[in-house]
Amino acid sequence: MTWIRYETGEPPAPALRLSDARGNLFDSSTLYGHANQVIFFAHAASCSACWQTIQRFSKLAERFQALECELIAVLPQEELRSADAALNIRLLSDADGGARQKYNQLVEFDIHDKLLLCILDRYGAPSAAWIGDEADEPDLHERALQRLEYISIQCPE
């Protein structure tokens, strides 16, 4: 498991333009200037460890919202679980893998079959990324919260 920290002032990450479980189109660029983002790219809808990670983020949603953060999970399948209505996290489908490919380019080494978590500041710029084989890092959520707290005290220049 690897954490990457980005320099302040990075250009914005690619905007996500994906559909949710209800077929509504979501464009993450509408969050630029308003909210930080934590984006978790899961292995698959059938991955139980990925769902546990998504549920844990969902349970901590109030803490993320207090840091003006939008929680987003991206699944590579069109089929999203029906339980998504109970989650406090936006579930999006990246059926063709195009969004994931764009985010892979934010990292300088091959992460094709790895899990990816990206933390973007309110301007859409990458602040940190986590790459792992399995969604088993016990403090992943806490470390994401710590990074958001760090972002909140940074000077915007």
C-alpha positions in Angstrom: 0.0 0.0 0.0 1.4 3.3 -1.1 0.5 6.9 -0.3 1.5 9.7 -2.7 1.4 13.4 -1.7 1.1 16.0 -4.4 2.6 19.5 -4.4 0.2 22.5 -3.7 -0.9 24.1 -7.0 -1.2 21.0 -9.1 -3.6 21.4 -12.1 -7.1 20.0 -11.6 -7.6 16.2 -12.0 -9.9 15.1 -14.8 -13.6 15.8 -14.2 -15.7 12.7 -13.6 -18.7 12.6 -15.9 -20.4 9.4 -15.0 -23.9 8.0 -14.2 -25.2 7.0 -10.9 -27.5 4.0 -10.1 -30.6 6.0 -11.1 -29.0 6.9 -14.5 -28.4 10.5 -13.5 -25.3 12.1 -15.0 -22.9 13.5 -12.4 -20.2 16.0 -13.4 -17.5 16.5 -10.7 -16.4 19.8 -12.2 -19.6 21.3 -10.6 -17.8 20.7 -7.2 -14.7 22.8 -8.2 -14.5 25.8 -5.9 -17.1 24.4 -3.5 -16.0 21.0 -2.1 -13.0 18.7 -1.6 -13.4 15.2 -3.1 -12.5 11.7 -2.0 -12.8 9.4 -4.9 -12.4 5.6 -4.4 -12.0 3.5 -7.5 -13.1 -0.1 -6.5 -12.1 -3.4 -8.1 -15.6 -4.6 -8.8 -19.2 -4.5 -7.6 -18.7 -8.1 -6.5 -15.7 -7.3 -4.3 -16.7 -7.6 -0.7 -13.6 -5.8 0.6 -14.4 -2.9 -1.7 -18.0 -2.8 -0.3 -16.7 -2.8 3.2 -14.5 0.2 2.4 -17.4 2.0 0.8 -19.7 1.3 3.8 -17.0 2.5 6.2 -16.7 5.8 4.3 -20.5 6.0 4.3 -20.6 5.6 8.1 -18.1 8.4 8.5 -19.8 10.7 6.0 -20.7 13.4 8.6 -17.0 13.8 9.4 -16.1 14.1 5.7 -19.0 16.6 5.2 -17.8 18.7 8.1 -14.6 19.1 6.0 -16.6 20.1 3.0 -15.9 16.9 1.2 -18.0 14.9 -1.3 -17.5 11.1 -1.1 -17.5 9.3 -4.4 -17.1 5.6 -5.2 -16.5 4.5 -8.8 -17.3 1.0 -9.8 -16.2 -0.5 -13.1 -19.6 -2.1 -13.8 -22.8 -0.6 -15.0 -24.7 -2.6 -12.4 -24.7 -0.8 -9.0 -26.0 -2.5 -5.9 -29.5 -1.7 -4.9 -28.3 -1.0 -1.4 -26.7 2.3 -2.6 -29.8 4.2 -1.5 -28.8 3.6 2.1 -25.2 4.9 1.6 -24.0 8.4 2.3 -21.6 8.2 -0.6 -22.2 8.9 -4.3 -21.9 5.6 -6.3 -20.9 6.1 -10.0 -20.5 3.6 -12.8 -17.4 3.6 -15.1 -18.4 0.8 -17.4 -15.9 1.5 -20.1 -13.0 2.3 -17.6 -12.3 5.7 -19.2 -12.5 7.6 -15.9 -10.2 5.2 -14.2 -7.6 5.4 -17.0 -7.6 9.2 -16.7 -7.0 9.0 -13.0 -4.3 6.3 -13.4 -2.3 9.0 -15.3 -2.1 11.0 -12.1 0.4 8.3 -10.8 3.8 7.8 -12.4 3.8 4.0 -12.3 1.4 1.2 -13.4 -1.6 0.8 -11.2 -3.9 -0.9 -13.7 -5.2 -3.6 -11.4 -4.8 -1.8 -8.1 -7.3 0.0 -5.9 -7.1 3.8 -6.1 -8.2 6.5 -3.7 -7.7 10.1 -4.8 -8.1 13.1 -2.5 -8.8 16.3 -4.4 -8.9 19.8 -3.0 -11.8 22.2 -3.6 -10.2 23.3 -6.8 -10.1 19.7 -8.1 -6.3 19.5 -7.8 -4.9 16.2 -6.4 -3.6 16.5 -2.9 -3.0 12.8 -2.2 -3.6 9.3 -3.6 -3.5 5.8 -2.1 -2.8 2.8 -4.1 -3.3 -0.8 -2.8 -3.9 -4.4 -3.8 -6.7 -4.9 -1.3 -9.0 -2.6 0.6 -7.6 -3.8 3.9 -5.7 -0.8 5.2 -7.3 -0.3 8.6 -6.7 3.4 8.9 -7.5 4.4 5.2 -10.5 6.4 6.2 -8.7 8.2 9.1 -5.7 9.0 6.9 -8.1 10.5 4.3 -9.7 12.6 7.0 -6.3 13.8 8.2 -5.3 14.8 4.6 -8.6 16.8 4.4 -7.8 18.5 7.7 -4.4 19.4 6.3 -6.0 20.8 3.1 -8.4 22.9 5.2 -5.6 24.8 6.9 -3.5 25.3 3.8 -3.2 28.8 2.3 -5.1 28.8 -1.1 -2.2 30.3 -3.0 
